[in-house]
Amino acid sequence: MQKPNFKFGDRVKVYDEIATVLSVHYNGCEVRFDKPNKYGFTDYFVFYKNLKKVEEKEMKYKVGQKVIDNTGQFFEKGIKARIVHVYNDPKAPPSYMVGDGIVSWYAREDELSPIFPVPKYRKYDRVNWFEGFSVYPSIIMDVRTVDGSPLYHIVTENQNRESDVLEDKLDRLPDKFEVNIHRDNNKTIAQFIRNGAEVMREEVTKCHPDDEYDFEIDSDIAYSRLMRFPEVSKAVKKENEKLKADLEQARADADYYAKQARDKSKILDDVLKSNEEISKGYEELSEKYNEMEEKVREYDGIRSNNADMINRNADLEEQLSKQKEINKELVDEHAELIRDYAHKSDLLAELEEQVDKQKEINKELVGENEKLKAEIEKLKACNKEIKVCDTVEIVNSKDCYSLYEEWIDKYLPKFANQWNEFHDPKNGDIGIVMAKAKHHRSGEMLCAVLIGEKVYIMGERSIKLHNN
């Protein structure tokens, strides 16, 4: 006798027909055919030697599994039932025979829902683990369901304990985000990490084999790509800094030479003022000399005073000669000052020309800065596109597709249990974009937004990027 290797719910092939095992006996199995066999029987006893297991497409529910029935054929919607038979026909939609132990009825897969609760937390979430009177901050490393209840495998943040814990022993903690940048040969890798375990985003910068590796420059580029910043070459930064330093030096030189020119101009004004005073004194002496000559002519007949007048005249002529020499020296010094002033004026003109050139260079630098700003604005505009894993805010809750179940089943089947019909979010709710695809008819871009424990299908125009 063949050893039994079948169990309740197994899909088997009896000759050329497909059936499901209902019960297992010592010498065979009682099976239920998907369609009545050639003898017209639906349930039939078959010996082990005539049974063969078959591999079919994976079904959402299995025989014997408890589900919630929403068909409302014999009872009200929402009653608990058990899967009696699975119709695994590749040419037809998935369907089942369900029952409550007394009657059985037909139901499609989309008319059933699992009876087990949806886990409150997900992998890599931070939680507090309460054990007795102690609290341990921990990270969830795995989530599974045991006997209908979510079971979480957690590791404490100090890595000294790990355990499997039920949901009522946990409490959510805020997420921690960090950026890790490290080197791998000629590559620089930047990672955006959640709670020290989940790598949410990664960017890699590779150095050309002919270039010298510079970790500072490559890490700047990798971080800019990771944070979606515009890339600016370090060489351009250094060149701009050098141009700024040259401009500051040119301004300082211009201020220095302008001050020198002002000082020379002040000295020249003082000399001119002194020359005016000397000229005025010379004119006064000339007038006195003329007066003396007039007096000499008046007192020409007086011989006794003539000699004194001649001596005084000689003294005046000597003073006049000395004054002329002094005036000559002053005129020479004045000419030298004029030449020095002309030379300084030439230097000032050269400085003004350099300042004009520097203004042209500054104008070009300003133009380059405007171009960089325009590129930054373009990059910012590109960064405004909503992507998967972005945090968004609901701005129009009425634009929620609460009946579009086939979209969820197609683009986000793992979260289908967290989507409910006739449920809309509220304006201002914050969530994470889990999937993004177009409406198969209108072509509008739709996003699956996870808010708390619920998933909503929202039009892309009804949400916006959240600052945090």
C-alpha positions as CSV (number, residue, x, y, z in Angstrom):
1,M,0.0,0.0,0.0
2,Q,1.3,3.5,-1.0
3,K,2.1,5.8,2.0
4,P,-0.3,8.8,2.1
5,N,1.4,12.0,1.1
6,F,-1.8,14.1,0.6
7,K,-3.6,16.5,2.9
8,F,-6.9,18.4,3.0
9,G,-7.0,21.1,0.3
10,D,-4.3,19.6,-2.0
11,R,-5.0,20.0,-5.8
12,V,-4.7,16.6,-7.5
13,K,-5.1,15.1,-11.0
14,V,-7.3,12.1,-11.3
15,Y,-6.6,10.6,-14.8
16,D,-7.2,13.7,-16.9
17,E,-9.4,15.7,-14.5
18,I,-8.5,18.3,-11.8
19,A,-9.9,17.9,-8.2
20,T,-9.4,19.0,-4.6
21,V,-8.8,16.7,-1.7
22,L,-11.7,16.7,0.9
23,S,-10.5,14.0,3.2
24,V,-7.6,11.5,3.5
25,H,-8.0,7.8,4.3
26,Y,-5.6,4.9,4.8
27,N,-6.0,3.6,1.2
28,G,-7.1,6.7,-0.7
29,C,-8.7,10.2,-0.7
30,E,-12.2,11.6,-1.2
31,V,-11.9,14.4,-3.8
32,R,-14.2,17.0,-5.4
33,F,-13.9,17.6,-9.1
34,D,-13.9,21.1,-10.5
35,K,-16.4,19.7,-13.1
36,P,-18.5,16.5,-12.9
37,N,-16.3,13.6,-14.2
38,K,-17.2,11.4,-17.1
39,Y,-19.5,9.3,-14.9
40,G,-21.4,12.4,-13.7
41,F,-20.0,12.4,-10.1
42,T,-18.8,15.6,-8.3
43,D,-17.5,13.9,-5.1
44,Y,-15.6,10.6,-5.6
45,F,-13.3,8.3,-3.7
46,V,-10.0,7.6,-5.5
47,F,-7.1,5.2,-4.6
48,Y,-3.7,6.7,-4.0
49,K,-2.2,5.0,-7.1
50,N,-4.6,7.1,-9.3
51,L,-3.8,10.5,-7.6
52,K,-1.1,12.9,-8.7
53,K,-0.4,16.4,-7.3
54,V,-0.5,19.3,-9.7
55,E,1.2,22.7,-9.6
56,E,-1.2,25.5,-10.4
57,K,-1.1,29.3,-10.2
58,E,-1.0,30.7,-6.7
59,M,-4.5,31.6,-5.3
60,K,-5.2,34.2,-2.6
61,Y,-7.2,31.7,-0.4
62,K,-6.9,28.0,0.2
63,V,-9.4,25.3,1.1
64,G,-10.2,25.5,4.7
65,Q,-9.2,29.1,5.2
66,K,-11.7,31.4,7.0
67,V,-12.8,34.5,5.1
68,I,-15.5,37.2,5.3
69,D,-18.2,36.8,2.6
70,N,-19.5,40.0,1.0
71,T,-21.8,38.4,-1.7
72,G,-25.0,38.5,0.5
73,Q,-26.5,35.5,-1.5
74,F,-28.0,33.6,1.5
75,F,-27.1,35.8,4.4
76,E,-26.2,39.4,5.1
77,K,-22.9,40.7,3.9
78,G,-19.9,40.4,6.3
79,I,-20.6,36.9,7.7
80,K,-17.7,34.5,8.4
81,A,-17.4,31.4,6.1
82,R,-14.8,28.8,5.1
83,I,-13.3,28.0,1.7
84,V,-14.8,24.6,0.6
85,H,-13.5,24.4,-3.0
86,V,-11.1,26.4,-5.2
87,Y,-11.8,26.9,-9.0
88,N,-8.4,27.4,-10.4
89,D,-9.3,27.8,-14.1
90,P,-6.6,29.8,-16.0
91,K,-9.3,31.0,-18.5
92,A,-11.6,32.3,-15.8
93,P,-11.2,34.8,-12.9
94,P,-10.3,33.3,-9.5
95,S,-13.4,32.0,-7.7
96,Y,-14.3,29.7,-4.8
97,M,-17.0,27.6,-3.2
98,V,-17.6,28.9,0.3
99,G,-19.9,27.6,3.1
100,D,-20.9,27.9,6.8
101,G,-21.1,24.1,7.4
102,I,-24.7,23.8,6.3
103,V,-25.0,25.4,2.9
104,S,-22.4,26.3,0.3
105,W,-22.4,29.0,-2.4
106,Y,-20.2,30.4,-5.2
107,A,-18.1,33.6,-4.7
108,R,-15.5,35.5,-6.7
109,E,-12.1,36.3,-5.2
110,D,-12.9,40.1,-5.1
111,E,-16.1,39.4,-3.1
112,L,-14.1,37.9,-0.2
113,S,-11.7,39.4,2.3
114,P,-9.3,37.9,4.9
115,I,-10.4,37.5,8.4
116,F,-7.0,38.2,9.9
117,P,-6.3,41.8,11.1
118,V,-3.8,44.0,9.2
119,P,-0.5,44.6,11.0
120,K,-0.3,48.0,12.6
121,Y,3.5,48.4,12.1
122,R,5.7,47.6,9.2
123,K,9.3,46.4,8.7
124,Y,12.1,48.8,9.9
125,D,9.7,50.9,12.1
126,R,11.0,52.3,15.4
127,V,9.0,51.1,18.4
128,N,9.1,51.0,22.2
129,W,9.1,47.3,23.5
130,F,7.4,47.1,26.9
131,E,8.6,44.1,29.0
132,G,7.5,44.2,32.6
133,F,8.6,47.5,34.0
134,S,11.3,48.0,31.3
135,V,11.1,49.9,28.0
136,Y,13.5,49.1,25.1
137,P,13.7,51.3,22.0
138,S,13.8,48.7,19.1
139,I,13.7,48.2,15.4
140,I,11.2,45.8,13.7
141,M,13.2,43.5,11.4
142,D,10.4,41.1,10.3
143,V,6.5,40.9,10.3
144,R,4.5,37.7,10.1
145,T,1.1,36.4,11.1
146,V,0.7,33.5,13.6
147,D,-2.7,32.1,14.6
148,G,-4.4,35.1,13.1
149,S,-2.3,37.7,15.0
150,P,0.6,39.8,13.8
151,L,3.9,38.8,15.3
152,Y,7.0,41.1,15.1
153,H,10.6,40.1,15.3
154,I,12.4,43.1,16.9
155,V,16.0,44.0,17.7
156,T,16.8,46.6,20.4
157,E,18.7,49.7,19.2
158,N,21.8,48.7,21.4
159,Q,21.9,45.3,19.5
160,N,22.0,43.3,22.7
161,R,18.5,41.7,22.6
162,E,16.1,40.4,20.0
163,S,12.7,38.7,20.4
164,D,9.3,37.9,18.8
165,V,6.7,40.2,20.3
166,L,2.9,40.7,19.9
167,E,1.4,44.0,18.8
168,D,0.0,45.0,22.2
169,K,3.6,45.1,23.6
170,L,4.7,47.8,21.2
171,D,4.3,51.5,20.8
172,R,5.4,53.6,17.8
173,L,8.4,55.9,18.0
174,P,9.4,58.7,15.5
175,D,11.6,57.6,12.6
176,K,15.3,58.6,12.6
177,F,16.9,59.5,9.2
178,E,20.6,59.7,8.5
179,V,23.0,60.1,5.5
180,N,26.0,57.8,5.2
181,I,28.8,58.5,2.8
182,H,31.6,56.0,2.3
183,R,34.3,55.0,-0.2
184,D,34.4,51.7,-2.2
185,N,37.6,51.7,-4.4
186,N,37.1,54.6,-6.8
187,K,33.4,54.9,-6.0
188,T,31.8,57.2,-3.4
189,I,28.4,55.9,-2.1
190,A,25.8,58.2,-0.4
191,Q,22.9,56.5,1.3
192,F,19.7,58.0,2.9
193,I,18.9,55.5,5.7
194,R,15.7,55.2,7.9
195,N,16.2,54.0,11.5
196,G,19.6,52.7,10.8
197,A,18.3,49.7,8.8
198,E,16.3,50.6,5.7
199,V,18.2,52.2,2.7
200,M,15.5,54.5,1.2
201,R,17.7,56.1,-1.5
202,E,21.3,55.6,-2.8
203,E,23.5,57.5,-5.2
204,V,26.9,56.5,-6.5
205,T,29.7,58.8,-7.8
206,K,32.4,57.0,-9.8
207,C,35.9,58.6,-10.4
208,H,37.4,58.3,-13.8
209,P,40.5,56.0,-13.8
210,D,42.7,58.8,-15.3
211,D,41.7,61.3,-12.6
212,E,43.1,61.5,-9.0
213,Y,40.5,60.4,-6.5
214,D,39.3,63.2,-4.1
215,F,36.9,62.1,-1.4
216,E,35.9,65.7,-0.6
217,I,34.8,66.5,-4.1
218,D,33.2,63.1,-4.8
219,S,31.3,63.2,-1.5
220,D,30.0,66.7,-2.3
221,I,28.7,65.4,-5.7
222,A,27.2,62.2,-4.3
223,Y,25.5,64.2,-1.5
224,S,24.1,66.7,-4.0
225,R,22.7,63.9,-6.1
226,L,21.2,62.2,-3.0
227,M,19.5,65.4,-1.8
228,R,18.5,66.4,-5.4
229,F,20.7,69.5,-5.3
230,P,22.2,71.0,-8.5
231,E,25.9,69.9,-9.0
232,V,28.4,72.8,-8.8
233,S,32.1,72.0,-9.7
234,K,34.6,72.6,-6.9
235,A,37.0,74.1,-9.5
236,V,34.3,76.7,-10.4
237,K,33.8,77.5,-6.8
238,K,37.6,78.0,-6.3
239,E,37.8,80.1,-9.5
240,N,34.9,82.3,-8.2
241,E,36.6,82.7,-4.9
242,K,39.9,83.7,-6.6
243,L,38.1,86.3,-8.8
244,K,36.4,87.7,-5.7
245,A,39.8,88.0,-3.9
246,D,41.3,89.7,-7.0
247,L,38.3,92.1,-7.1
248,E,38.7,93.0,-3.4
249,Q,42.5,93.6,-3.9
250,A,41.8,95.8,-7.0
251,R,39.3,97.8,-5.0
252,A,41.8,98.2,-2.1
253,D,44.6,99.3,-4.5
254,A,42.2,101.8,-6.1
255,D,41.3,103.2,-2.7
256,Y,45.0,103.5,-1.8
257,Y,46.0,105.3,-5.0
258,A,42.9,107.6,-4.8
259,K,44.0,108.5,-1.2
260,Q,47.6,109.2,-2.4
261,A,46.2,111.4,-5.2
262,R,44.0,113.3,-2.7
263,D,47.0,113.8,-0.4
264,K,49.2,115.1,-3.3
265,S,46.4,117.4,-4.4
266,K,46.2,118.8,-0.9
267,I,49.9,119.5,-0.9
268,L,49.7,121.2,-4.3
269,D,46.9,123.4,-3.0
270,D,49.0,124.3,0.0
271,V,52.0,125.3,-2.3
272,L,49.7,127.3,-4.6
273,K,48.3,129.1,-1.6
274,S,51.9,129.8,-0.3
275,N,52.8,131.1,-3.7
276,E,49.8,133.4,-3.7
277,E,50.9,134.8,-0.3
278,I,54.5,135.3,-1.6
279,S,53.2,137.1,-4.7
280,K,51.1,139.3,-2.5
281,G,54.1,140.1,-0.3
282,Y,56.2,140.8,-3.4
283,E,53.6,143.3,-4.6
284,E,53.5,145.0,-1.2
285,L,57.3,145.3,-1.3
286,S,57.2,146.7,-4.8
287,E,54.7,149.3,-3.7
288,K,56.9,150.3,-0.8
289,Y,59.9,150.5,-3.1
290,N,58.0,152.8,-5.4
291,E,57.0,154.9,-2.4
292,M,60.6,155.1,-1.3
293,E,61.7,156.1,-4.8
294,E,59.0,158.8,-4.7
295,K,60.2,160.0,-1.4
296,V,63.8,160.0,-2.7
297,R,62.8,162.2,-5.6
298,E,60.9,164.5,-3.2
299,Y,63.9,164.7,-0.9
300,D,66.5,164.8,-3.5
301,G,67.6,168.2,-2.5
302,I,68.2,167.1,1.1
303,R,71.8,165.9,1.0
304,S,72.0,165.0,4.6
305,N,69.4,162.2,4.3
306,N,70.4,161.0,0.8
307,A,73.0,158.6,2.0
308,D,70.6,156.9,4.4
309,M,68.0,156.6,1.7
310,I,70.6,155.0,-0.7
311,N,71.6,152.5,2.0
312,R,68.0,151.6,2.6
313,N,67.5,151.3,-1.1
314,A,70.5,148.9,-1.3
315,D,69.0,146.9,1.6
316,L,65.7,146.7,-0.2
317,E,67.4,145.6,-3.4
318,E,69.2,142.9,-1.5
319,Q,66.0,141.7,0.1
320,L,64.3,141.8,-3.3
321,S,67.1,139.7,-4.8
322,K,66.8,137.2,-2.0
323,Q,63.1,137.1,-2.5
324,K,63.5,136.5,-6.2
325,E,65.8,133.5,-5.5
326,I,63.2,132.2,-3.0
327,N,60.5,132.7,-5.6
328,K,62.6,130.9,-8.2
329,E,63.0,127.9,-5.8
330,L,59.3,127.9,-5.1
331,V,58.6,128.0,-8.9
332,D,60.9,125.1,-9.4
333,E,59.2,123.1,-6.6
334,H,55.8,124.1,-8.0
335,A,56.9,122.7,-11.5
336,E,58.1,119.5,-9.8
337,L,54.8,119.2,-8.0
338,I,52.9,119.7,-11.3
339,R,55.0,116.9,-12.9
340,D,54.4,114.6,-9.9
341,Y,50.7,115.5,-10.1
342,A,50.6,114.6,-13.8
343,H,52.4,111.3,-13.1
344,K,49.9,110.5,-10.4
345,S,47.0,111.4,-12.7
346,D,48.3,108.9,-15.2
347,L,48.5,106.3,-12.5
348,L,44.9,107.2,-11.5
349,A,43.8,106.9,-15.1
350,E,45.4,103.4,-15.3
351,L,43.6,102.4,-12.0
352,E,40.3,103.7,-13.4
353,E,40.9,101.6,-16.6
354,Q,41.6,98.5,-14.4
355,V,38.4,99.2,-12.4
356,D,36.5,99.4,-15.7
357,K,38.0,96.1,-16.7
358,Q,37.1,94.6,-13.3
359,K,33.6,95.9,-13.7
360,E,33.3,94.0,-17.1
361,I,34.7,90.9,-15.3
362,N,32.1,91.4,-12.5
363,K,29.4,91.8,-15.1
364,E,30.4,88.5,-16.7
365,L,30.5,86.9,-13.2
366,V,27.0,88.2,-12.6
367,G,25.8,86.8,-15.9
368,E,27.3,83.4,-14.9
369,N,25.6,83.6,-11.5
370,E,22.2,84.3,-13.3
371,K,22.7,81.3,-15.5
372,L,23.5,79.2,-12.4
373,K,20.3,80.5,-10.7
374,A,18.3,79.7,-13.8
375,E,19.7,76.1,-13.8
376,I,18.9,75.8,-10.1
377,E,15.3,77.0,-10.7
378,K,15.0,74.4,-13.5
379,L,16.3,71.7,-11.2
380,K,13.9,72.8,-8.5
381,A,11.1,72.7,-11.0
382,C,12.2,69.1,-11.9
383,N,12.3,68.2,-8.3
384,K,8.7,69.3,-7.8
385,E,7.5,66.1,-9.6
386,I,5.9,63.7,-7.1
387,K,7.7,60.3,-7.0
388,V,7.2,57.0,-5.1
389,C,8.3,57.3,-1.4
390,D,7.7,61.1,-1.4
391,T,5.8,62.5,1.5
392,V,2.7,64.4,0.3
393,E,-0.3,66.3,1.7
394,I,-4.0,65.9,0.7
395,V,-5.3,69.2,-0.8
396,N,-8.6,67.9,-2.5
397,S,-10.1,64.9,-0.7
398,K,-13.0,64.8,-3.1
399,D,-10.6,63.6,-5.9
400,C,-10.4,60.2,-4.3
401,Y,-11.0,57.0,-6.3
402,S,-12.7,55.0,-3.6
403,L,-14.3,52.5,-6.1
404,Y,-11.3,51.8,-8.3
405,E,-10.4,48.4,-6.9
406,E,-8.8,47.0,-10.0
407,W,-6.1,49.7,-10.0
408,I,-5.1,48.7,-6.4
409,D,-5.1,45.0,-7.4
410,K,-2.9,45.7,-10.4
411,Y,-0.3,48.2,-9.1
412,L,-0.3,47.7,-5.3
413,P,-1.7,44.2,-4.6
414,K,0.2,43.8,-1.3
415,F,-1.7,46.7,0.2
416,A,-5.1,45.8,-1.2
417,N,-6.3,44.8,2.3
418,Q,-5.6,48.4,3.5
419,W,-7.9,49.9,0.9
420,N,-11.6,50.2,1.5
421,E,-14.5,51.3,-0.7
422,F,-16.4,54.5,0.1
423,H,-13.6,55.8,2.4
424,D,-12.0,59.2,1.6
425,P,-9.2,61.0,3.4
426,K,-9.4,64.5,4.9
427,N,-7.7,67.6,3.5
428,G,-4.4,68.2,5.2
429,D,-3.7,64.5,5.9
430,I,0.0,63.6,5.4
431,G,1.0,60.3,3.7
432,I,3.6,58.5,1.6
433,V,3.3,57.7,-2.1
434,M,3.5,53.9,-2.4
435,A,2.7,53.5,-6.2
436,K,2.1,55.7,-9.2
437,A,0.3,54.8,-12.5
438,K,-2.2,56.2,-15.0
439,H,-5.9,55.7,-15.1
440,H,-6.6,53.0,-17.8
441,R,-9.3,55.1,-19.3
442,S,-8.8,58.8,-18.7
443,G,-5.0,58.6,-18.7
444,E,-4.9,60.8,-15.5
445,M,-1.9,60.0,-13.3
446,L,-3.0,58.4,-10.0
447,C,-1.0,57.8,-6.8
448,A,-1.6,55.3,-4.0
449,V,-1.1,57.3,-0.7
450,L,-0.5,55.4,2.6
451,I,-2.0,57.5,5.5
452,G,-1.6,55.7,8.8
453,E,-3.0,52.2,8.1
454,K,-5.2,53.0,5.1
455,V,-4.4,53.3,1.4
456,Y,-6.2,55.8,-0.8
457,I,-6.2,56.3,-4.6
458,M,-5.7,60.0,-5.2
459,G,-5.4,62.0,-8.4
460,E,-1.9,63.6,-8.8
461,R,-3.6,67.1,-8.8
462,S,-5.2,66.5,-5.5
463,I,-1.9,66.1,-3.6
464,K,1.2,68.2,-3.2
465,L,4.7,67.6,-1.9
466,H,5.1,68.0,1.9
467,N,8.0,70.2,3.2
468,N,9.1,67.5,5.7
